[in-house]
Amino acid sequence: GESALRQFLEKNPKDELAGNAQYWLAQTFFARGSYQDAAREFMKGYQSYPKNAKAPDNLLQLGMSLEKLSQNDGACTAFGLINKEYPKAPDQIKNATKTERSKLKCK
C-alpha cells in the first residue's frame, strides 16, 4: 500500500527500485482519483528518477492526471516531453501518448 511504498522510499531513496516504488506510489493516488497528489508524485518520479525505466510512464500518467484536473496545456507539455526525452520508450507508451495528444488536440 501507500505507506509501505513511502517507507521504502524514505529508507532507500537511492535504491534501484526507488524509481519503481515512486511510480507505484503515484499510481495509488491516481487509482483513488486524487489527481492533484498523483500529478505531484508522478512529477517527482520523473524529476528524481529520469533514467528509471518508469520515467516515460511517469510523464504519461502525469499528463493524464493533469488532464483529469482540466490542465490541458500542462498535460500536452508532459506528453510532448515523452517523445523528446524518451525516443526509445516502449511502443505501448508511445501509442498511449499519441492517443492522449490527439484527444486533447495537442500541437
N, C-alpha and C positions, 0 to 999 in steps of 0.2 A: 504494500500500500504506500500511500504518500509519505507517511512518517518514516517508514523503513528506507525509502529512497533518499529522503532528506538526510537521515542519519548517515547513510553510506557516503553521500556527497560531502557532508561536514568532516567525516573522518578520513576520506580518501579522495580529496579534490584532484589529485594528480594521477590517480589510478587510470589505467587504460579503459576501464569500464565506466568511468565517471561520465563521459560524454553520453553513453547509452542511458545511464541512470538519469541524467538531466533530461534527456528526451522523454523517457517514460514518466518522469515526474510531471513534465508539462502536459503529457497526454492525459494524466489523471484529471487535470483541471479541464481540459478540452472535453473529455467524456462526460463530465458533470455539468457542462455548459458555463463554466467560469472562464469566459473567453478573455477577460482582461488579465487574469492570472496566467492563463495559458499563454497568451501573447508574450507576457513578461518572461516566462520561463523558457519559451521557445527561443526568444531573442537572446536570453542568457546562454542557452545551449549553443547557439550559432556563434556568439561572440567569444565564449570561453573555450569552446572546443571546435574551432574552424576546420581542423584536419580530421575530425572524427567521421566515421562512415555515416553517422546520422545527421551530419551538418546540412546536407541538402533537404533531408526530411524536416529538420527544424525550420528551415526557410519556408518550405511548402506549408507546414502547419501554422507557422507564424502568419503567413498570408491568409490562410483560411480562418484563423482566429480574428484577424483584423477585418476580414470580410464580414464575419458574424457581428462585429462591432460597428458595421457600416463605415469603416475607414478604408474605402476602396483604393484611394491613392497609395496609402501605405501597403496595402495588400499587393497592388501592382508592382510596387518597388521591390517587395520581398520576392515575388515571383520572378521579376527581372534579374535579380541577383543570382538566382539558381543557374540560369543559362550562362551568365557571365563568369561566376566564380567556380561553378562545378560542371564544366562541359562534359565530363565523364560520369555524370550522375546516372544511376540506373534508369533504364527505359521507363519503368513504372512511374518514377518521379518526373521525368521529362514529359511523359504523356499527361499525367495529372496536372502538371504545371500549365501545359498548353490548353487543356480543358478549362482550368480556372481563369487563365488570362482571357480566353475568348468569351467566357461567361461574363466577365467584368468589362469586356471591351478595352482591355489594357492596350496602350500604344506600343 
